[in-house]
Amino acid sequence: MISSSIGELSLYGFSDRIAELYRDYPGLEAARVVRADRSHFQVMTRAGAMFVPRALITPEGAQCATGDWLGLDFEGSLEGAFGANPGLLQARVLPRFSQLIRKVAFANSSESQLLAANIDLIAVVVPLDRTLSPGRIERMLVAAWDSGATPLLILTKADLADGINGNHDVVSQVMEYAAGVRVITTSAEAGDGIEEVRQQVQDYPGGGATLTFLGPSGAGKSTLINALIGAKVQDTGEVREGDFKGKHTTTARELVPLPGGGVLMDTPGVRGFEVVDAAEGVAKVFGDIEELFGLCRFADCQHLREPGCAVQEALENGLLESRRWQSYQKMQREMARLAQRKDIAQSRSESRSAGRAYRSYKKIRGRVEEGKF
């Protein structure tokens, strides 16, 4: 039930592209998750903001996150839902065109955590007031590419760099880790680069683009959002000297409309980011390495000491950085371990289901033999 007047919903990314999602769900009202809290979601509809209890999310067991588009089913009308009796029957999560996920923080877990949904641009935020971490940059770019969104790389705190990274050609250095990704240098305090970031959102094809920020605590994400909005909408915090750790000034993912069009999503800082089934993202970030595999003499080359190994030759000739090769191998090991854990978890689940079915069978058979059926 898409009204010709979508009201405030247009500020949160509703466009012709999104309207197409609802054609397969006639009778449902459009809503977008603006913020996810412990017991409910704050959503925006064409008639304004409202709360949706987590218990009403369908399909049952579906993950739902900030940025998701929902189809709301009311007993009455949307307008009536703002009265004393909301009458909301269910909230269906619509298919996503992108999703940012990572493995949950527990070491032995095989579960994934949905961080954000239906995002068009993911800005990997790299602060210049501390030493660059190539591995972190590569890891977050892998997740960004694999999400289905378009990655950006935003260098923040350029005014505080002060030679920390050893040279003034830091952009070229970063571009080595981010081939094919647009790199923007910013200083929120001086206003440098802010308009370029804003234009990336507003010039996105189809309009209504959503940009989310991904980076460690204290990287300047909240400061960047305030500069883009032109007002203080996010709290900012000090970064501790010595280890450059910042406190989580953002505690929940929340959508913020950008004046002139588009939507911003701030996310809490992430200290660790283990990728999940990110083969496509790895191929984007480490495509140069995977191209070498096809140049090896043997098709089953393990890239160790085999004769004619193109990877080892590139390492010896300095064409492939040892650190970069190790980073690639580490991510491959993580994905292999995760796939193994998922297989084990699925096997255990199937075993438990088979056990319950057998016990149920024995119980019914016993009742039949006793003549109770």
Helices and strands as residue ranges (DSSP letters): G 7-12, H 16-21, G 22-24, E 29-36, E 40-45, E 48-53, G 54-56, E 57-58, E 69-74, G 79-82, E 88-93, E 99-103, E 112-117, E 121-127, H 134-147, E 150-156, G 158-160, H 170-177, E 182-185, H 194-202, E 210-214, H 221-229, E 254-257, E 263-266, H 279-285, H 287-293, H 310-316, H 322-369
